[in-house]
Amino acid sequence: MYILELQQVGRRVTTDGQWLIRNVSLTLSPSERLVICGRSGSAKSVLLRVLAMLDPCHVGQILWQGKQVSDAQVPRFRSQCIYLHQRAAMLEGSVEENLKLPYQLANHRSLQYDPEFIVDWLKQVGRDEEFLRRSSDDLSGGERQMVALLRAIQLNPQVLLLDEPTSAVDSGTESIIEELIDRWFRAESDRAFVWVTHDRAQASRMGDRQIIMEAGALQKEGGHAG
């Protein structure tokens, strides 16, 4: 059974009816690393936001574990299928306060913040506990993106939806983020991700399956990475 499936999905601009994406069908299986690659303006981010149920689709349907997601089930869906924006949103306060923030939401109140888990992951990127006390205002763009990724990973999602997660960072931070996502992916056999990028080299590194997107439509399979 697929984790996620889009069936002939479309989304249009509400003001003039122009289609942003149309007749999009795709599947995501457990243990799959799916990369959607395309130029800027090809509507990759539009598709990912629809897949995350952050924006509505006007035609077609989205299936989660083989079933349609009702309005009442959307919060549960979003707790298991987490969207990461290309520019991380951070609130005023320390890194740790930002990491604790999701546990205040109804979706995650059954979970508990685990500082040992976070410190273990921070060590993988050369940071120690002192990093948790830093102000979010003092973080570089790459550090903000790492914190946003850890904020998602700690919630133990089954799927990550990654919208150009390294587009605003330097090459060193790009490698770190790729390694963190790869470590998360390999920790459980049923995890999967959808990674949107314009970078063909990154698509080859990170994807088991690549799909090319042009002008709001999925055009072709771009081959499999080794």
N, C-alpha and C positions, 0 to 999 in steps of 0.2 A: 504493500500500500504506500502511496505517496504521502509525504508529510504535507506538502503544499501542492495545489494544482490550480492553475488559472484556465478557465474555459471561455474562449472567445470574449475576453474582457475588453471594454472600451471606456474611455473617459473623455469628456469634451468640455470646452470652455462654456460656462453657463451663460455668459453674456451674448455670444454670437453663435454658439453651437458648433464651433470648429473642433474637430477631433484632435486630441493630444496623443492618445494611443487608441488603436482600434484593432479588433480581431486578434488579440494577443492570447495565445495559449502556451503554457509551459508547465513543466512538472519539476518537483524537487523531491528526491528520494533520501532516505536516511543514509548517512555517511557520504553524502555528495557535496562537492565543492563546485558550485555553479557560478560562473562569471559571465556577466552581461557587459559586453564591450561595445563602445560606439563613440562617435564624435560628440563634442559639446553641442547641445541643442537637439539631440536625437530622442529626447524624452525618457532617458534611462531613469532619472530621478523621479519623474512622474510615475513610471511603472513601479518603482520600488515603494513609493508612498502608498500606492493603491494596494500593493501586495501586503504592506504592513497594516492595512486598514486605517490609515491616517487620513486618506482621502477616499471618497466613494467612487465606485465604478458605476457607469450609467447603463451599461449592458454587460451581459455575461455573469459569471459567478466565480467565487473563490472558495475552494474546498480545503479544509484543514482535517487531516487524518481521514479523508474520504467523505467528509460531511460539510454541508454549508454551515457557516458561523452565524448564529442569530445575534441580534443586537445585545441580548443579555450575556452572550458568551464572548463578546469582543474584549472586555478587560482580561479574561482568562487567556484568550488568544494572544494578546499583546504581552502577557507575562512570559509566555513560552516562545514567542517569536518577536525578538527585540530589534528595533530599528536604531541604527547609529548614523547620525548626520555627519556630513563631511567637516562641519565646523562645530565643535563641541560647545554646548551651552553649559556655562558654569555660573553658580550663584556666588554672591559675596560670602566670605568665610573661608575656613581652612579646607584643605584637600579632604580630610576625614569627614568634615561636615557635609561636603558634597557627595562623598561615598555613602553616607548614611541616609541621604535624602530619599531614595526609593522606598525605604522601609516605612516611611510615613504614608505611603499610598496604599489604598485598599487592596490593590492587586498583590502586594508583597508583605502585608502585615503578618502573615503566617511564618515569614522567614525572619532570621535574626542576623544582624551585622556581625561578621566574623573578622576581627582585626588580624588574627593569625593567618587567615587565608590571604588577606590583602598584603601583609608583610612578605609572605612567601612569594607572591607574584611580583611585588616590587623588587625583591632581590634579583629576580630574573632580568631586570632592566637596570641594575646598578643603583637602586635607590634603597634607603633604609627607613626606619620608623620616623626619623626627623622629617622626611618628605610629607608625612601625613599632617604635620603642623604648619606647613607652608600655606600662605594665603593664596587663594585662587587668582588674585590679581597679579601675583608675582610669577605665574607660570608662563612658560613659552607656549606657542601654539601647539608644538609637538607634545609637550607635557600635558596640556589640557586634553588633547586627543587621547593620550594614554590613560588619563584618569577617567574619561568618558567610557573608554573600552572596559576598564576594570569595573566601573560602575555597572555595566551591563553583564559582564562575565560572572560577577559574584552572585547574580540572581539565578544562575544555573538554567539559562534558556536552552531549548532544544535547537533553535534556529537563530542565527544572526543575519540581519539584513543590513548590509554595509554599503553606504552611499559615498563612494570615493573617499574612504577613511584616511587615505594618506595624501590627498591632493594638496593639502596646505602645510606639509611638513618637509623637512630636509631628508636627504637620502638615508642618513644614519637612523633617524627616527622612523622612517618608512620601514626599514629592515626590522626594527624592534617591534613595531605594530604587527607586521606580517608574522613574526615569530610568536608573539602573544596569541594571535588568532589561531595559528597552526597548533600551538600547545593546547588551547581550549578545545579545538576540533578533535584532536587525537585522544583527549581524556575520556571520552565516552563514544561508544560505537554507533549510536543512533543520531549523533549531532550532524548538522548540515549548515551551510551558509550560502547566501546569494551575495555576490560581490559585484558592485557596479564600478566600472573604471573606463577611462579613455586610453589607458596605457596597455598596449599589446604585450609588452614584456612582462608586466605584472600579471596580466591575465594568464600568460603561459606558466608563470611561477605558481600561482595560487589556485588555478582552476583544474578540476578533473574534466569539466565540460564547459565549453565556451559558446556563447550565442552572440551573434552580431546584431546590433539594433541600429536601424536607420529610419529617420522621419516617423517615429512613433510606432514602428512595426518591427517584429523580430524577423530577420531576413534569412539567416542560415546558421547552421552549426559551424563554429570556427575551429573545430578539431579538439582533440583531447591532449591535456598536458601529461607529461611523464611522471 
